[in-house]
Amino acid sequence: MSEIVYEFEDILEQIQHTLATEDKQQFREIFFENHTYDQAQIYLSLTLEERKLAYQFLTPEEMAMVFELLEEDVEDVEEYLSEMDEAYVSRMLAEMYSDNAVDVLKQVGEENVRTYLRLMPHKTATELRQLLNYDDDTAGAMMTTEFIYVHESDTLKTAMSTVKRFAEDAETIYYVYVTDDENHLTGILTLKDLIVKPDEKLVKDIMIDRVVTVHVNDAQEEVVQTIKDYDFLAIPVVDDTNTLVGIITVDDALDVIEEEATSDYSGLAGVNVDEAHQGVWAGIVNRLPGIVTLLIMGTVTAVLFRHYEPIIQQASIFAIFITLITGTAGNTGTQSLAVAIRKIGLHEEEQSFWKVLVQEVATGLGIGLISGGMVFGIVSLWHGSIVLGGIIGFAMFASIFVAALTGTCIPFALEKFNFDPSIASGPFITTVNDLTSVLVYFTIVSQFISVYLAK
């Protein structure tokens, strides 16, 4: 066990002792000696009774700093909020950065949302209502309205005064945005500009007027890619009239990257990888529908075997190679699936579908030819029959080709019809390829069976 873990356990024990003795002053001294991340971990480690005391010892403003760093499931967030007084929750949410407050509000029921907003200052409630109206997975849903902007006609001295006045409430002060009389975004400054340039200079004379922006309705993945491409710490968000409505910081982009990675892992595995935080029953309920679906699809494969049973009875040698064919085809399909989902995740599907299709089909052809050739040689030498080797080798080639085609096309088709491409998970595409490869295999075998039996 690391030294950090030991230290945290010691701190937690001290915190719990102050709560047990209801020593508010000592609790606050120990609690605020820690980083806000550690404060959040301490909070999560407390029992219900201990948390109720913590709410009495911490102001809503102080609790807001803790809640900023919580990344819990919906049920947990609702439980924590239900432990607090409604007015306490409302004040806490009002003190949080708007994007984080919106994230919390989206995890509670509509009735509670209305209650919390009603108890907030009118201006704050209006801002949060507007942010709640943006579609999920858009720039508007992840942006914050706590940023610093100055007028283009200000001097740098005036601009610096503005930064100092609003710095405490801003999510970042490194970028200072420049607007005109109608709040249109016209440029951008950095904090370094304000420090090193002469105070009497006008903002419009030194600002960068070619500003990279994202639209409020842009997809989150596009926003993340833009931040990554330009190596930004934050990026401004504008509407149709180029009015500055918010900013998105790099930490929010990292959250989206983590969510996308989790979604990708979950999709390829056909399971929610966050289930470790859930109970056994929740895991069963979440996984069972997918397993049952795959079970039904697997039954179709069994029906195909039944249909081609006469061929197997005529020449049982063909049954030996079914696992080889389906396994290789399944792996090929999963690889093509991963490439396709990656392109969709980068929102490159419109311009790259045909490119990806050609690339994956060509790759499938190459792998199929090599694998089919190897199988042809092995089977021919093993069983002393070129015809049998040719049938199995060609079936291998055809199955791999079809698997590459299927693995590429299915995710794009799902995206085209507004379904989540992750539905085509690894287990799903493997089962589909089992079906298609068995069908391809026995179709080829049935066509060549008479030639083989004649030998």
N, C-alpha and C positions, 0 to 999 in steps of 0.2 A: 504494500500500500504506500502511495507516495506521500511525501511530506505535506503537500498541499491538502490532501484529503484529511490527514491527521489534524492539520490546523483548522480546517473547516469544521470538523467534528467537535473540536474544542470550543470554537466560537459558538456553534449551535448549542452546545451544552450550557455555555454561559448565558446565552439569550434565553433559553428555556428556564434556567434558574431565575433570571430576573422576572420572567412572566409568572413563574410559580409563586414568587414572593411579592408580585405586583409592584416591583421597584421600577417606576416609570423612568426616573432620571438615569439610573444605571443601564436600563434597556436602551435608551436613546443614545447614550454615550458609546456603548459597544456596537450597536446597530449601525451608526453612522461612521464608525471607523472603517467600515468595509466598503468595497467597490459596489456600485449599484447592481452589477450582475450577481455578486455574492449576496446582496440584500434580497434579491429575488429568489435565489436558491434557499436562503434561510426561510423566507416566507413559505415556500412550497414544502418545506420540511416540518412546518408546525402543524399541530393538531387543530381541530375545529375550535376548541376552547382557547387555545393559545392564540389563534388568529383573531378571535373576537377581542381579546385583550390588546392585541397589536393595533387593531383599528382605533382603540381608545388612546393608545400611546402615540399614534402617528396621525398627522393632519391629512386631509384629502390630497393636498398638494404634494406632501411627502410620499403618500401611497401611490400617487400617479407615476412617480419616478420608478417605483418597483414594478407597477403593472406594465410599464413600457417594455419591459424585458421578459415578460411572461410569454411562453409559447406553448400553451396548453390546449387540450381538446375542448370542443364546444361545451360538453357537459361540465367540465371542470370550471371553465370561466363562468358559466351560469351559476354554478354552486358557490363560487367565491363572491360573486356580486349579490347573491341572495342572502349572504351572511351580513351584508352591510346595510345601513340605513339608506333609503333611496336618495335623500339629500346628499349624503356622504358620497355615494356613487356618482351622482350628477356633478358635484364639485370636482371629484377626482378626474372624471372624463374631460371636463372643461379645461383642466390643467395639462392634459396630455397633448402631445402633438396630434394634429387633426387626423393624419393618416392612421396613427395607432388607435386613436379613439374610435374611428370608423371600423377598424378591424374588430375591436371589442364589441361594438354595437351590432355588427353583422352576426355575432354569435349568440345573441339573445333574442327573445321573442319580440314581436312587434309592439305588444302592449307595454312591455318594459322600456322599449326604445322611446315610445311616446312619453312615458312618464319621466324618464331621465332628461329628455330634451326640453320638456315643459319646465323643469326645475332649473335649467341652465340660463345664463344671460342670453338675451335675445340674439345678439350678434353671433355668439358662439354656436347657438342652436341652429341658426340659419345656415352658417357655413357647413356644419355637419350634415344637415338635411340635404344640402346640395351635393355633397360628396357621396352620400348614401344613394343618390339617384343614378350615379354612374354605373354602367354595366360592370360586372365582375370581369377581371382579366383585361381591363383597359387602363390606360395611363391615368385617367381620372380617378379610378378606384384606388390607386396606390400613391397618388400625389399628396403633398402636404401644402397647406396655405400659410405656414409660418416661414416666411422668407423676407429678405430685406431688398427693397427697391428704392431708387432715388430718381429724381427728375433729371432729364438730360441737360437742363439749363443750370443746374446746381453747380457750385464750385466744389472742388475736392474737399475743402474744409467743411462745407455744409454736409457733403455726403458722408464724411467721416463721423460727424456729429450724429447723423441719422443711424449709422451703423452702431455707434456706442449706445444710442437710446434704445434700439430694438434688439441688440445682440442676445440678450438673455433669453428672449422668447423665440428666437429664430433657430431653425434646425441646423442651419449652417451659415457661417458668415464669410466663408472663403470667396464665394461669388456674390457680387452685388449687381442686381439687375436694373436696367435703365428703361424708363418709360416716358411717354409723352403726356400731353394733357388729357388724352382719352384712355390712358393706361395701356396703350399699345406698346409691345416690347420693341425697343429700338436699338438696344445694345447691352453690353455686359462689361463689368469691371471685376478685377480681382482685388482682394485685400492688399496684395502687394502693390498694386497700382496706387491705391489710396495712401500707402505709407511712403513710397519712394518719390512720387511725383509732387511738384510744387502745389501748395494749397490753393493758390489763386487760379490754377488751371480750371477750365470748365469740363464737366463730365463728358459732354458731347465731343470734345476735342481729343480725348484720349481713349474713349471707350472703343471696344471692338463691336462694329456694327453688323458684321456677318455672323449672326448667332445661330448655332445649331439648336433646334427645338424639336419637340414631339407634340403631336396633336392630342387633345384630351381623349379622343376615341381610339388612338393607336393601341394595338395589342401590347400587352406587357412584355412579351418576348421581343418585340421590335424595340421597345424602350431599352430593355436590358442590353440588346445587341448594340444599340447606338452608344450607350454609356461605355460599353466595353471597347467599341471601335475607337472612340475619341478619348478614352482614358479619363473621363470626367468624374468629379466628385459629386456633381449634381447636374441636372439638366432641366431647363425651363419647360413648362407645359402651357400651350396656348390653345385658344379656341379658333373658330372659323374666321374671326375678325383680327386675329393675331393679338388678342388681348391676353396679357399674362394672368393666368388663373392659378398657377401653383408651380411647385418644383418637385422633382423626384431625386432623392439622394442615393448614393451608391449602396448604403446599407439596406435600403428597400429593394434595390436591384439584387443584392445578394440573397435576400429572403425569397425572391421570385426564383432565382437560380436553384436554391435549395428545394423549393416546392416542385420545380420542374424535374430536378434530379430524382426526387422521391417518387414523383408520378411515373417517370421513365422506368425506374427500378421496379415499381409496383406493376407496371404494365407488362414488362418483359417476364416477370415472375408470375403474373396472373394473381397477385395477392397484394393487399395493402401492407407495405413494410412498416407502417407505424403501429401495427397491431400489438407490438410489444408493450404498449402503454394500456392495452385493453385487457379485459378479462377473457377467460376461456370461452364463455358463452358468446360474447361479442365476436370473438374470432371465428367460432363455428357459424354464426349467422352471416358474417361477412363473406366467408369463403364458400359456404355450401352452394349458393346459386351457381357460381362459376363451375364448381366441381360437377354439379348435376348436369349442367349444359354440356360439359365435355364428356360426361358419361353417356348422354344421349347420342352425341356425335360419334363416340366410340362404338356404340351399339350399331350405328349405321355401317361402320367398318366391318363389324361382325356379320351383318346381313350380307355385305358384299362377299365376304368369305364363303358364306353359305351358298350364295348364287354361283360362285365359281368352284364349288366343291367337286363337281364332276371332273373338272380339269385336274384338280389336285389328286383325285383318285386315279386318273389315267396316268399321271406322271408325278408322283409324290416328290420327286427331286426339286420341283419348283417351289415347294413350301419352305425349303431350307433357306432360301435367299430373300424371303419376304422382310424379315427383320433388318437385313442389310440394306435393302432398298429404302424402306420407310425411315430408318434411322438417319441415313445419309441425306435423304430429301428433306427431312425435318430440320436438320442442322442448317442446310443451305437456305431454307425458307426463313428461318429465324435470323440469319445474318442479313438477308435482304430486307427483312422487316425492320431491323435496327437501323439500317441506312435510311430507309424511307421515313421512319418516325423522326429521325434526326433532322432530315430536310424539312419536314412539316413543322417541327419545333422551332426551326429558324425562320419559319414563314417564307420558305423558298419554293413552296410546292407549285405555284402557278408557272413560274419560269423554268423550273427544273424537273417537272414530272417526266417529260420525254427524255431529258438527259439522263435522269436516274434510271428510267426504264431501259433505255438502250445500254447503259453501263452495266446494270444488273443482269440483263438478259445475256449480254456478251460474256459477263463473268460466269453466269450459269452455264452457257455453252462451253466455255473453256474448261470449267471444273467438270462438267458432264462428260466431255470428250476424254479428259485425262482419267477420271474415275471409271468411266465405262470401258476405256481401253485396258485399264489395270484389271478390272473384273473379268473382261473377256479373256485376257491372258491367263489369269489364275484359274478360272473355271475350265477353260479349254485344256490346260495341263492337268488339272486335278481329275477331271472326269473323262479326259481323252475325247472330247466332242467339241469341234469348232462351232457346230450349230447351236448347241446348248450355251456355249460361251458367248456366241453372238446374240442370242435371245436375252440372256441376263445382262450382258454389257449394254445392249441397246436400251433395255428397260431402265437400267441405271441412268444412262444419259438422258432419256426422256423424262424420268421422274425428277431429276435435278433441275432440268430446264423449266419444267412446269412449276416446281417449288420456288425457284427464283422469281418467276413471273407472278405467282400468287403472293409471295411475301412482299413484293414491291407494290402491286396494284391494290391489294385490300386496304392498307392504311390510307392511301390517297383517295380511294372510293369512299371510305368512311368520312374523311375530312370534307369531301365534296358535298356529302349529304348531311353535313353538320353534326356528325357523330364523333365522339372522342376516339381518335386513332388508337389509343391505348387499349381499346376493346380487343384489338387484334394482338393480344398478348402472346408471349412465347408459347405457353401451353395451347392456346387457341390455334395459332398458326401451325404448330406441330401436329395437332389433331386433324386440321384441314388437310395438311400435306400427307398424313397417313391415309386419309380417304382418297385423295387424288393419286397418290403413288400406287396404292393397291389397285385402283381402277386402271391406271396406265399400265401397270405391270401385267395384270391378267388380260387386258385387252391385247397387248403385244403377244403374250403367251398363247392366247386362244387363236391368234392369227398364224402363229408359227408352229402350233402344236403338231399339226399333221406332218410338217417337214421333219420335226424332231423325232416323232415316233417312227417315221419311215427309215431312220438311220439304224 
